[in-house]
Amino acid sequence: MTESADLAPIREAVRALCANFPGEYWRRLDRERAYPEEFVAALTKAGFLAALIPEEFGGSGLTMSAATAIMEEIQASGCNGAACHAQMYTMGTLLRHGSAEQKARYLPAIARGELRLQAFGVTEPASGTDTLNLRTTAVRDGDHYVVNGQKIWTSRAEHSDLMLLLARTTPRAEVKSRTGGLSVFLVDMRAAKGKGLTIRPIRTMMNHATTEVFFEKMRVPADNLIGAEGDGFRYILSGMNAERILIAAECIGDAKWFIGKATGYAREREVFGRAIGQNQGVQFPIARAYIGMRAAELMVHEAAALYEAGKECGAEANMAKHLAAEASWAAADMCVQTHGGFGFAEEFDIERKFRETRLYTVAPISTNLILSYIAEHVLDLPRSY
Ligand SMILES: Cc1cc2nc3c(=O)[nH]c(=O)nc-3n(C[C@H](O)[C@H](O)[C@H](O)COP(=O)(O)OP(=O)(O)OC[C@H]3O[C@@H](n4cnc5c(N)ncnc54)[C@H](O)[C@@H]3O)c2cc1C
């Protein structure tokens, strides 16, 4: 499957923008664990983060394939889209399940960059991957809901105005279906901070602006409930395919960056009087990483094509994410090896990208859970958990 030539100008435009944010920019932020404000502002201004918002709401109205090209190019340029990738897919929940009034109120402002919807509060410390077991509750009180509980790994919460929050509105013991009783809210964090909402940063091995978030009697207007009360899990699931495909594309971009760095270095670095890339022991790992990346890339294209044709793509989105995350991690490891000692030097950016790309076999869904999904839903094996 080859890509449509229509995407070439988008790719070029993203590359041109990213050229203004070289390695030293990211290294400085990485050292300070600071947020790439200027980068996110530039992407927003260029309309890239509004790629999937329809034109009627002021977005660019592009396809999923175009959105994957944007995310891939960001990573392939050495930049880090994790600072803002969530806006592309979290807004899909609002777009698909929000009321006409909610969409009109929020989507154009998000597209214009006046509002940021970068925070996605699903994971909790106690329940982890077992989302249906989450403990955060939202209890109706007049024209508000009162939220109590805690989220963890809520990335970018300090740099976002809005958060898409999944909370339990009906106790698990009282729901009719296994997946019922959870609801999605669009929380205006500007209004809630200091009034029941506390955000605490978590320092991680890479610069990811992730946090833990505490809710103590936080009041959310009932108008901010997305769709029907109790159907939230289904809404979140419906956004997962987009999330998987876009993050898979980021991994492809990372893999391309590592492979590009490694081939460049292998051609130039001379040891024992010849380029190290002349040795098959150096060539073959690079070739292997390239093959892995290309195979994963085809699956990303397949998943994106199915998605934009409105067809079922759960298996392909998960397989794309799995293959791409494995390919980027294999390429990262190969790149360090190819560079020898310099692979560890900060100024080469390899160790930074190595830390950044490591995340994707764990989040937003870990390898085991993808394997379980394929085993159960594609291979018809018994559910394991
Ligand atoms: C940097 C970072 C950013 C994140 N950003 C966000 C965010 O913005 N919003 C958000 O909601 N979440 C976010 N997450 C959370 C992320 O989605 C989870 O960490 C991930 O889904 C794994 O869940 P867990 O950490 O709770 O692991 P656990 O569920 O505790 O699992 C631990 C390990 O056990 C394995 N495991 C668990 N159950 C099974 C089973 N039944 N069979 C086989 N293996 C199993 C898992 O695969 C994993 O390897 C982020 C995480 C990180 C680290």
PDBQT file of the ligand as one rigid body, heavy atoms in Angstrom, charges set to zero:
ROOT
HETATM    1  C1  LIG A 401       4.371   8.656  30.629  1.00  0.00    +0.000 C 
HETATM    2  C2  LIG A 401       2.974   8.131  30.655  1.00  0.00    +0.000 A 
HETATM    3  C3  LIG A 401       1.944   8.904  30.139  1.00  0.00    +0.000 A 
HETATM    4  C4  LIG A 401       0.620   8.444  30.225  1.00  0.00    +0.000 A 
HETATM    5  N1  LIG A 401      -0.398   9.275  29.824  1.00  0.00    +0.000 NA
HETATM    6  C5  LIG A 401      -1.676   8.927  30.116  1.00  0.00    +0.000 A 
HETATM    7  C6  LIG A 401      -2.741   9.864  29.931  1.00  0.00    +0.000 A 
HETATM    8  O1  LIG A 401      -2.547  10.983  29.464  1.00  0.00    +0.000 OA
HETATM    9  N2  LIG A 401      -3.995   9.488  30.316  1.00  0.00    +0.000 N 
HETATM   10  C7  LIG A 401      -4.267   8.260  30.867  1.00  0.00    +0.000 A 
HETATM   11  O2  LIG A 401      -5.423   7.984  31.205  1.00  0.00    +0.000 OA
HETATM   12  N3  LIG A 401      -3.273   7.344  31.030  1.00  0.00    +0.000 NA
HETATM   13  C8  LIG A 401      -2.002   7.661  30.681  1.00  0.00    +0.000 A 
HETATM   14  N4  LIG A 401      -0.966   6.757  30.894  1.00  0.00    +0.000 N 
HETATM   15  C9  LIG A 401      -1.279   5.462  31.477  1.00  0.00    +0.000 C 
HETATM   16  C10 LIG A 401      -1.013   4.301  30.539  1.00  0.00    +0.000 C 
HETATM   17  O3  LIG A 401      -2.047   4.210  29.597  1.00  0.00    +0.000 OA
HETATM   18  C11 LIG A 401      -0.848   3.064  31.404  1.00  0.00    +0.000 C 
HETATM   19  O4  LIG A 401       0.375   3.198  32.131  1.00  0.00    +0.000 OA
HETATM   20  C12 LIG A 401      -0.817   1.804  30.599  1.00  0.00    +0.000 C 
HETATM   21  O5  LIG A 401      -2.063   1.580  29.982  1.00  0.00    +0.000 OA
HETATM   22  C13 LIG A 401      -0.483   0.603  31.502  1.00  0.00    +0.000 C 
HETATM   23  O6  LIG A 401      -1.307   0.619  32.631  1.00  0.00    +0.000 OA
HETATM   24  P1  LIG A 401      -0.672   0.549  34.099  1.00  0.00    +0.000 P 
HETATM   25  O7  LIG A 401       0.502   1.453  34.150  1.00  0.00    +0.000 OA
HETATM   26  O8  LIG A 401      -1.757   0.813  35.061  1.00  0.00    +0.000 OA
HETATM   27  O9  LIG A 401      -0.150  -0.911  34.227  1.00  0.00    +0.000 OA
HETATM   28  P2  LIG A 401      -0.892  -2.145  34.915  1.00  0.00    +0.000 P 
HETATM   29  O10 LIG A 401      -2.303  -2.244  34.429  1.00  0.00    +0.000 OA
HETATM   30  O11 LIG A 401      -0.642  -2.081  36.356  1.00  0.00    +0.000 OA
HETATM   31  O12 LIG A 401      -0.055  -3.341  34.284  1.00  0.00    +0.000 OA
HETATM   32  C14 LIG A 401       1.314  -3.572  34.618  1.00  0.00    +0.000 C 
HETATM   33  C15 LIG A 401       1.875  -4.607  33.675  1.00  0.00    +0.000 C 
HETATM   34  O13 LIG A 401       1.134  -5.822  33.769  1.00  0.00    +0.000 OA
HETATM   35  C16 LIG A 401       0.620  -6.197  32.514  1.00  0.00    +0.000 C 
HETATM   36  N5  LIG A 401      -0.728  -6.763  32.682  1.00  0.00    +0.000 N 
HETATM   37  C17 LIG A 401      -1.759  -6.263  33.418  1.00  0.00    +0.000 A 
HETATM   38  N6  LIG A 401      -2.828  -7.059  33.325  1.00  0.00    +0.000 NA
HETATM   39  C18 LIG A 401      -2.482  -8.082  32.505  1.00  0.00    +0.000 A 
HETATM   40  C19 LIG A 401      -3.152  -9.223  31.993  1.00  0.00    +0.000 A 
HETATM   41  N7  LIG A 401      -4.425  -9.477  32.315  1.00  0.00    +0.000 N 
HETATM   42  N8  LIG A 401      -2.483 -10.043  31.178  1.00  0.00    +0.000 NA
HETATM   43  C20 LIG A 401      -1.202  -9.810  30.854  1.00  0.00    +0.000 A 
HETATM   44  N9  LIG A 401      -0.515  -8.739  31.282  1.00  0.00    +0.000 NA
HETATM   45  C21 LIG A 401      -1.137  -7.886  32.094  1.00  0.00    +0.000 A 
HETATM   46  C22 LIG A 401       0.573  -4.933  31.687  1.00  0.00    +0.000 C 
HETATM   47  O14 LIG A 401       0.680  -5.226  30.311  1.00  0.00    +0.000 OA
HETATM   48  C23 LIG A 401       1.794  -4.163  32.196  1.00  0.00    +0.000 C 
HETATM   49  O15 LIG A 401       2.940  -4.570  31.504  1.00  0.00    +0.000 OA
HETATM   50  C24 LIG A 401       0.351   7.165  30.761  1.00  0.00    +0.000 A 
HETATM   51  C25 LIG A 401       1.412   6.378  31.234  1.00  0.00    +0.000 A 
HETATM   52  C26 LIG A 401       2.701   6.856  31.196  1.00  0.00    +0.000 A 
HETATM   53  C27 LIG A 401       3.799   5.987  31.781  1.00  0.00    +0.000 C 
ENDROOT
TORSDOF 0
